[in-house]
């Protein structure tokens, strides 16, 4: 049986960049928890294309100046660039520019189902996320406490 080798995004980046520059798309698995509840690590993936135009509510795949790769939603813009935030976060990231952006998500593969980012249900979800952003911190903290209580109760 052959061994499966995990390859880092750092190693894949030149291939991803080339594919997107040629007009292709790239599918990457979701890692982390910042885009919960929409995207779940180990279950979901996203299809990315080159970012010709970035709009509010787009999920972009970008690289921070420190080299980290991130997948977050555009929640605004200002004179310094884009303002981003994960769906499961409340701290906004400022100053991401077109130079940081690798691509934009055009399809989501969520729990075995494929959705276009033009899908009406998805757009409603996006608008709800944006509208609820000011209330996200207390909501996320409350959900975290509820999960902790459930874990404590179920371990008894």
C-alpha positions in Angstrom: 0.0 0.0 0.0 1.4 3.4 -0.9 1.9 6.1 1.7 0.0 9.3 1.4 2.2 12.4 1.7 0.8 15.6 3.0 2.0 18.7 1.1 1.9 22.1 2.6 0.3 25.1 1.0 3.7 26.7 0.9 4.9 23.8 -1.4 1.7 24.0 -3.5 1.5 27.7 -3.8 3.6 28.0 -7.0 1.3 25.4 -8.7 -1.9 27.1 -7.4 -0.7 30.5 -8.6 0.2 29.2 -12.0 -3.1 27.4 -12.5 -5.1 30.5 -11.5 -3.0 32.7 -13.7 -3.8 30.4 -16.6 -7.5 30.9 -16.0 -8.1 27.6 -14.2 -9.6 26.7 -10.8 -8.1 25.0 -7.8 -9.9 23.0 -5.1 -8.5 23.1 -1.6 -9.7 21.5 1.6 -10.8 23.7 4.4 -8.6 23.8 7.5 -9.3 25.6 10.8 -12.5 26.8 12.4 -12.7 30.5 11.3 -15.3 29.8 8.7 -17.7 27.7 10.9 -20.6 27.0 10.7 -20.5 27.1 6.9 -17.2 25.4 6.2 -16.0 22.5 8.4 -12.4 21.1 8.4 -12.1 17.6 7.2 -15.5 17.7 5.5 -15.6 20.6 3.2 -13.5 22.2 0.4 -13.7 25.3 -1.8 -13.0 25.9 -5.5 -11.0 29.0 -6.1 -10.5 31.0 -9.3 -8.4 34.1 -10.0 -9.7 37.3 -8.3 -10.6 39.6 -11.2 -13.0 41.6 -9.0 -13.4 41.3 -5.3 -16.7 42.3 -3.7 -18.1 42.5 -0.2 -19.3 39.0 0.9 -16.7 37.2 -1.3 -14.6 34.6 0.4 -11.1 35.1 -0.6 -8.0 33.0 -0.3 -5.1 35.2 0.5 -1.6 35.3 2.0 -0.8 37.6 4.9 2.4 39.5 4.9 3.8 37.0 7.5 3.3 34.1 5.0 0.2 32.5 6.5 -2.6 31.4 4.0 -6.1 32.4 5.0 -9.7 31.9 3.8 -12.0 34.7 5.1 -14.9 36.8 4.0 -14.7 40.4 2.7 -16.8 42.5 5.1 -15.8 45.9 3.9 -13.2 48.1 2.3 -11.3 51.3 3.2 -8.4 53.3 1.8 -5.9 50.8 3.1 -7.5 47.8 1.4 -10.0 45.1 2.3 -11.5 44.4 5.7 -11.9 40.6 6.3 -13.4 38.4 9.0 -14.0 34.7 9.3 -17.7 33.7 9.8 -16.8 32.3 13.2 -14.8 35.4 14.3 -15.5 38.9 15.4 -12.0 40.5 15.0 -11.7 42.2 11.7 -8.5 42.1 9.7 -7.6 45.3 7.9 -5.1 46.2 5.3 -5.3 43.2 3.0 -4.6 44.4 -0.6 -4.9 43.0 -4.1 -1.2 42.0 -3.7 -2.2 39.6 -0.9 -5.1 38.0 -2.7 -4.5 34.6 -4.4 -8.0 33.9 -5.5 -11.7 34.1 -4.8 -14.0 31.2 -3.9 -16.5 30.4 -6.7 -17.9 27.1 -5.4 -18.3 25.5 -2.0 -18.3 21.8 -1.4 -20.2 21.5 1.8 -21.1 18.1 3.3 -21.0 16.5 -0.2 -23.1 19.1 -1.9 -21.8 21.7 -4.3 -22.9 25.3 -4.2 -22.0 28.2 -6.4 -21.3 31.5 -4.7 -24.1 32.9 -6.9 -26.6 30.6 -5.3 -29.6 32.5 -3.8 -29.6 30.5 -0.5 -25.9 31.2 -0.2 -26.3 34.9 -0.8 -29.0 35.1 1.9 -26.5 33.4 4.3 -23.8 35.9 3.4 -26.1 38.9 3.9 -27.1 37.4 7.3 -23.5 37.0 8.3 -22.7 40.6 7.4 -25.8 41.9 9.2 -25.0 39.9 12.3 -21.3 40.9 12.4 -21.7 43.4 15.3 -23.4 40.7 17.4 -21.0 37.9 16.6 -18.7 38.2 19.6 -21.4 37.5 22.2 -23.0 34.8 20.0 -19.7 33.0 19.4 -18.8 33.2 23.1 -22.3 31.9 24.2 -22.0 29.0 21.6 -18.6 28.1 23.0 -19.9 28.0 26.6 -22.9 25.8 25.5 -20.5 23.4 23.8 -18.3 23.2 26.9 -21.3 22.5 29.1 -22.5 19.8 26.7 -19.1 18.2 26.7 -19.0 18.2 30.5 -22.5 16.7 30.8 -21.8 14.0 28.2 -18.5 13.0 29.9 -20.3 12.1 33.1 
